[in-house]
Amino acid sequence: MALPSTTYEPRQPASGVLHQVVRDHFETFRAQAADLRDGEGLPGFVEREFHKFLRCGAFGAGFARFRCAGCGFDRLVPFSCKSRALCPSCGGRRMTERAAHLVDHVFPRVPVRQWVLSLPHRLRYRLAWDHVLCRAVVGCAMRAILGFLRRRARDAGVRDGRGGAVTIVQRFGSALNTNIHFHALVLDGVFSDDGDGLRFHSCPGLDALDVADVLATFDAYLRPVLARHGAETTEDVAERLDPGSDEAPVWAGLAAAAVQGRVALGPRAGARVRRLGQPVAAATGPPIVGPYQARDRGFDLHAGVCVPAEDRDRLERIARYTLRPPVAQERLQWTDEGQVRLKLRHPWSDGTTHLLFDPVELLERLAALTPRPRIHLMLYHGVLAPRAAWRARVAQFEAATDNPAPGADEKAKEPADAAGCRHGSNYLWAELMRRSLGLDVLACPRCGGRLTLIALIDDPAVVGRVLQHLGLSTEVPKARPARAPPVPLLDGAPATDAAHEFYVDDPA
């Protein structure tokens, strides 16, 4: 018998555009990548990410069984793949869990400012593979920002002030291009110990000159670091020092094309990705720089978002934004010609609203965005560093205020149930769903009681018998054999919607 319908239903990943692209075209993409560099092919960790994604959410790969003690209702929840880069569902869970951890266990109740550092194209490619250099660049940025806050505090009479920050390394842009940049959530001030406990000193008014000063300081710190790593040398020397090209040449070619917004494989190799939209008049004059923004030599530093101490909900939303996965399912759509249309989060200045990919071209972008194993994309600094002497004291700090955060006490006193309680900094699946979507997935749809976990089933024989009894598919999706790619659209061919197709250089 089939499970009764409820207000919550397990997702159906096989029906999504991304799953269909990977299932039908991954082997074709892998074969073309192997032909690119004498059969060397994709790195093993990239292939594993794609194969894990195909199994995500499939009942045939195993599931958890929940039951209501009141009425006996059963619910099966398939296992996830826990992918770091490809799966929107697992990326969304990781995003929600880490954002909740930062707000509940890391950031004290003080103002937090978001600093966003964008990098020139020549560095985006290098940092995509060279994580040692990436961490060094992040270190230069944090040294400049935290140093600025300490100087401001000294000018106000605060000696030995200590700041803190959490930096998220984002590897992608809205066009799924390789765009290494940093989102730093920085305590907007410093802590000091006056003998009676910690005290927080807010940073006075920030302006564009301050941001420019921080950027200039960062540039001074960065130059010797780049010189040591060969990132500011001549092109031929830089190529010899490129670890990505030496260790994974196919991946390096994909990443280089993704940085430039070009296609790496197939009949359109070297061409720019197609764009859909309504062209607009080209902007004239110098680029607009906001009141909290500075630019120099391709570097862009923005510090215009500051969250007040009492607004924890907004802080969590910003944390989720910085930790989000590269692509959302609702942004992908098939066209009548078998192409994939990607909707941009915001229209570009040239009028572009969508990008048009051949399925293999989309897989190129996703492969280039896959991070190497065992590297950290969220880094802690200053008093928020894991081994900082003040870490525990800072995390528990709460400034005296007459306007406490709404619902803060209620959240701290939330009852813990058998399957959705919190354990330290770990959040269970049900709690994350309730926190992010406002959906109580452990509520029994039949009697309103509570569902409890009774079994984790991963034995293939047992999985098959349970699914056959319930009339559910036992199939575990696999990539289909390689095939000839579809005929690409010719330049200038009309788009499938009313949009106009045009070709321009990527915006800076």
Secondary structure, DSSP 8 states (H G I E B T S, - for coil): ------SS----GGGSHHHHHHHHHHHHHHHHHHHHTTT--S-HHHHHHHHHHHHTT-GGG-EEEEEETTT--EEEEE-----SSS-HHHHHHHHHHHHHHIIIII--BS-EEEEEEE--HHHHHHHHH-HHHHHHHHHHHHHHHHHHHHHHHHHTT--S-B-EEEEEEEEE-TTS-EEEEEEEEEESEEEEE-SSSEEEEE-----HHHHHHHHHHHHHHHHHHHHHHTTTS-HHHHHHT-HHHHH-HHHHHHHHHHHHTB--SSTTTTSB-EEEE-------SS----TTEEEETTEEEEEEEEE-TT-HHHHHHHHHHHT--S--GGGEEE-TTS-EEEE-SS--TTSEEEEEE-HHHHHHHHHHH---TT--SEEEEETTSTT-TTHHHHHT-B---SS--TTHHHHHT----TTT-EETTEE-HHHHHHHHH---TTB-TTTS-BEEEEEEE--HHHHHHHHHHHT-------------------TT---SSS-EEE------
